[in-house]
Amino acid sequence: MTNALKIGVAGLGTVGSGVVQVLAANGDAIAERCGLPIHLSAVSARDRGKDRGIDVSGARWFDDAVAMAADPEVDLVVELIGGAEGVARSVVETALSRGASVVTANKALVAHHGTALARRAEAEGAALAYEAAVAGGIPVIKVLREGLSANRIERVHGILNGTCNYILSTMRESGREFGDVLAEAQELGYAEADPAFDIDGVDAAHKLAILTALAFGCEVDFEALHVEGIRGISALDMEYAEELGYRIKLLGIAERRDSGVVQRVHPCMIETTTPLAQVDGVFNAVATVGDFVDRIVAEGRGAGAGPTASSVVADIMDLARGARLPVFGVPAERLKRLPTLPMTAHVGAYYLRLMVVDRPGVIASIADVLRDEEISVEALLQRGRAPGEAVPMVIATHETTEAKLRRALKQISALETTLETPRVIRIESL
């Protein structure tokens, strides 16, 4: 074999420690497959004395991760610090500026600065690999950039956040409310102490921004995404969804249209017979639709030390073999700036849950509003009677535009018999 590829790892948290473990456990097989050994040459982390359960005694320690990235003795830099700015960004930019390739699991960094980093990497003859940034151990980046490269991708969508999927799955199975299940997820380590990044849809949005650029050969545009989280989903919504033949999932959806690109993250109702409806717990799944391949679905663990480290090391191995693919599938200078269609242009069916006073004429007044906006009702559900008191009413619509629905909701909310802000969940045909 030829000389070893000397790598430096910045960040020894869950994923960084996992990478060290994978290299130690499978080093011989990795070297055999790559044609050269992968040598952990340098590491950097905040706390040198912390016991991480890994052996890094053979690597040079850097208190300054940026200095490690600048070291000419490090052939390849692995950035596992996280965050779109600060040290993580400096590490990646420093390495690329000297022509050293970078492997990262940093979805926020790629979502916010992916286009600029791609241009810098390609200008310096370096590579930027980020398989682990999206869907953990599922090789969705490789599938899109390599396996489906002969296709025109029309749509990519999926369950991109395991925390949200665990919460929604558990709510459906147990009948418990969102706050109770979130607390359980935090106790089990599936949700952070501050879960906003996950439950407000930001994590899934970062991943979708990356997938959009890769699928459609366009610049990464995180700010163009429509993003909603799952805080408003109730156990009652779960019950009604099942009654209507649906399950609720937080989905990221990117579609190519003649007039531009759609990028949206929000809760969806999907038919129980669809593949994504069967994906529960902390698992992720990504579906891709191409003009010749039709639809393919990949499912697996979307986070955790093992799956994410597996993807990081796979990227290292690709670069060790000499693979140098454009960061987003086409040369960075040819990435297009595609217009993003506003959410008001969305066309689809909707689930509406209203809390109204149970009195004669309520349904008629709501029906009048929907009629005036040309919104057709497919199903209406109201359980029991409570004259003069609050009762839930559920309406499933036929296809309409988001603009029409928003106008109708504004009028319905203003009715004296409407007691709460209506809950809206989009019904998706996948």
N, C-alpha and C positions, 0 to 999 in steps of 0.2 A: 504494500500500500504506500501511497505518497505521504507527505507530511500531514500532520493533523491540522484540522481547521480549529483555530483558537477563537473561542467565543467569550464574550463578557456579558454577564447577566446583571441588569440593573433592576433591583427589586426582588426581595426574597420573601414575599408573602406567600399566600396559598398557592398561587400559580407558579411563582418563581421556585419555591421549594419543590413543587411537583416536577418542574423541568429538571432540576438537579437529580431527583429520584429516578426519573425515566432514563436519563443519560447513564446513571450508575447501574441501574438494573438491566438495561438492554444495550449497553454500550457496544458489546461485541457484535450483536445482530445489526445494530445501526451502522457500525463501521463496515460490515460486510456488504450492506445494501448501498452505502454511499461510495465505497471505494477508498475511504480514508476515515480515520477516527475523528470524533468530535471531542475536543479537549476543553474543559472548563478552565479557562485561563485567568479570568478575573470576575470578581463579584462586587456589588455595591448595595448597601442597604443602610437604613437609618441606625439600627442598633447592632453593633458588632458583637456584643456579648449575649444576645438572645439565643436560647436553645431552640432551634427549628427542627431538630430531629434529622438533620442532613449533614454530610461531611463536605465542607468547602475548604478544608485545610490545604489542599493542593493548589488553590487559586489565590491570586493576589487580591488583597482587600483594598477597595477604594472607598474612603468616606465621601468622596465627591463623585457622583455618578457621571457628571458631565466630563470630568477629567478622565474617567475610564473610557468614555465614548471617544475622546480625543486621542487616546493612546494608540500609536501605530502598531503596537504589538498585538492588539486585539483585531482579529480579522472580521468578525461579525458581532454586532451589538444586539442584544435581546432586551427590549424595553418592556418591563412588567410593573412599572410604578403606577401608572394610571393617571387619568386627568387630561383635559384638553390643553392645559397651559402649564407654566412652571417648569419644574425639573424634567418632567417627562418629555415635554416638547423640546427643551434644550438638548436633552440626550439624543433624541432622534435627529434633530437638525445638525448637531455637531458631527455625528457619525456620518450622515449622508454628505455633508460638506467636504469631508476628506475622502469620499469615495467608498466608505465602508457600508456594506449592506446592513439592513435592520430587519429584525423580526419583532413584531409587537402583538399584544393582545388588547391594545388600547382603542376601544371602539370610539370613545369620545374624541380622542385626538384625530383619528382618521375621518370621523364624521364632520369635524369642524375645519380641519386643515388638510384633508386628503388630497385635494387638487394641487395645492402648493407643494406638498411633500412629494407627490408623484413627479411634478416637474423638476424639483431639485434632484430627486433620486436619478431620474433618467438623464439629466444634464451631466451628472457626475459619474455616470456609468455604474451606479449602484442599484440595488434592488430593495424594495420595501414590501415585506410579506406580512399578512395580517389575518391568516386563516382563523386564528383563535379569537379574533375580535367579534365574530358573528357566530352564534349558535354553538359555542364550546367545541365539543368533539365531532360535530357534524361537518364534513368537508364541503360545505356549500360554496365557498369561494372557489375551490378547485373545480367543482362541478360547473359553475357558471363560466369561469374564465377559460377552462380547458375542455371539459367533457361536452359542453353545449355550445362551443364556439362556432359551430357551423350553422347554428340556428339564429333566427331573429327572435329574441325574447319578447313576448307580448305582455307577460305579467309575472310577478313574483310576489308571493304572499306567505304568511306563516305566523306561527306562535313563536315569538322571539324573546320572551321573558319567562323564565321558569318560576319565579316568585309569584307573578300574577296567575300563571296557569295553575300552580298549586292552590292558591287561594280560591280561585273560581271553581276548580274541581272539587275541593273540599266543601265549599258552600253547597254545591249541587248534591253531593253525596250525603252530607250530614244535616242539611237544612238550617245550618247556623248562619248568623249574620257576619258581615264583612269584618267588623272590628274584632270580633271574637276569633275568627280564623287568622286574621293578620297577627294577633298576639301569639297564637300558636306557632305560626310560621317563624316568628322572631325567636321563640323559645327553641325551636328545632334548628335554627341557623339558616333557614331558607330565606329569611328577610332580614335586612339590616336594622339596627336600632333606629336609624332614620330611613324609613322605607320609601320616601318620596320619589327618589330616582327611579324606582321600579314601578310603584303603583300609580304614578302619574304619567307613565308611558314614555318617559325620557330615554330610558335604557333601550327599549324597543325601537324608538325613533332613531337613535344613533345607528343601530344595526340596519334599519331600513334605508337610511340615507346612503350607507355603504353599498347595500345590495342594489339600490336604484342606479347608482353610478356604474356599477359593474354590469348590470343587466342591459342598460341602454346606452352605454358609452358616453355618458354625460358627466359634467362636473358635479362634484358632491355639493349638495345644497341643503344643509340641515335646516336652515331657517325657513325653507319653503314648505316644510311638513306641517300637516294638520295633526295635532296631538291631543288625545284625550286619555285619561286613565280610568281606573276601575272603582274609585272611591264611592261612586253613586249606585253601584250594583247592590241590590238587596236580595235576601232569601226569597222574597215574594216574586222578584223578577225571575229567579231560577225556577220557581214552581210554574209560573206562567209559561216560561220558555219550553219546559218539558211538555206542558199541556198542548202547546202549539206545534210540537214536533221539532224543537230547536234546542241547541246548547249555546251557552254564552262563552265566548273566548275573546281575549284581547289579541287582535290581529294587527300586523303591519302589512299594508297592501300598496304595491307600486304597479301602475299600469301605464302602458304606452298608448297614447291616443294620437290621431292625426293632428290635433291642435296643441298637443303638449303631453306632459307627464302628470299623473296623479300620484301623490305620496300622502298616505294617511295612516295614522295609528289610532285605534279606538276600539271599544268593545263592540262585538258583532254577535248576532244570532245566526248560527249556521245549522243546517239540517243535520239531524243526529246520524244520518247514514253517510255523511262525508268523512273522508279520512281524518281531517283535522279534529273533528268532533270526538274522535276516539283517543286523542292524545291527552293524557291526564298527568297529574302530579307535576314534578319539576321538569318534565321533558319539553323539548322544543321540537318543532317540525317546520320545514320550509318546502313549499310547493312552487315549482317553476313551470311555466307554460311557454313552449317554443313552437315555431311554425312547423317544424318537421318532427320533433320528438313528442309533441303534444304535452301531456302533464306528467311530471315526475314528482314524487314526494320523498323527502329524506327526514327521518326522525331519529332522535337520540338525546343524550344528556347535553343540555345547553350551558352548563356551568360546572364548577367544581375543579379541584386540583387535577385529578386524573384526566378527564376528558379535555380540558383546556390545555394542559401541558402536552397531551398527545398531539394536538394541533400545532402547538408552538414547535415541538421537536420535528414534526413533519415538514414544517417550513424550513427549519434549519437544514434538514436533510436535502430538500430540493435545492437550496442554495449551495450546499456542499457538492452536489452533482453538477453544478454549473448552470442551473436553470435561471434565466433572466427574462421573465415575461413582463410586459407592460403592467403597471400597477393596477389599472382598471380595465385591462383587456385590450385597449388600443393605446397608441402612444399619447402621452399626456397633452401634447400640443394639438391633438385632434379631438380631445374631449369637447363635446358640444355643450353649449349653454341652452338647455331646453326650457321653454316656458312651462310653468307649473299651473295647472288648472285649479281654480279656487274651489273650496268645498261646496259653495253654493251651487256649483254646476253639477254636483253629484246627482245621479239618477238611481233610485232603488226603492225597495220597500222598507217600511219602518214599523217598529214596535213602540207604542206609546202607552205609558202607565200614568193614569190620572188619579188623583185623590179628590173626590167630589162629594158634595152634599147629596144624599139620597132623597130626591124629591121629584115630583112629576115635571117633565119638560127639560130635564138636564141633558138627556141623550139627544133630544131634538135640537137643542141649542148648539151642542157640539157638532152634530151632523150638519147643521146649517153652515157653520164655519168651514168645515171640510168640503162641503159642496161648493161653496163660493170660491175656494182655492183649487177646485177640480181634483180633489184627493178622494179616491175611491177606497172604501173599507172592505177588507177581505174577511176579517173576523172581529167580533166584539165579545168580550168576556166580562161578566160582572157576577161575583159570587154572593148569593144571599141578599137579604134586605136589611136595612137599618134606617127606617124612615126618619128624616131630619138629621141624621148623623153622617159621618164621613165613611165612604166606602171606596175601595179601589175599582177602577174601570180600566180595562185593557183593550186597546184597538190595534189591530194589525192592518196596515194599509197595503194596497197594490202599489206598483211603481209610481213614483212621482219625483219631482225635483226637490232638492234640499231647500232651495229658495222658497218654494211654495209652502213646504212644511214649516219653515221658520216663521213665515207670515201667519200661518194658521195657529201655531203654538202661541204666538204673541197675543192673538185674539182670545184663544182658549184660556190662557193664564189670566186675562183681564176679567173673565166671567166671575161674578160673585160666588158662584157655586164651586169654583175651582179653588181648593184649599192649599195646594202645594204646587211648586214648580213641576211641570210634567217631566217624567223621565223618558228619554228617547234612546233607543238602541237600534242601530241600522241592521237590517236583515240582508245578509250577503248570500248570493248564489255563487258557489265556488265550483 
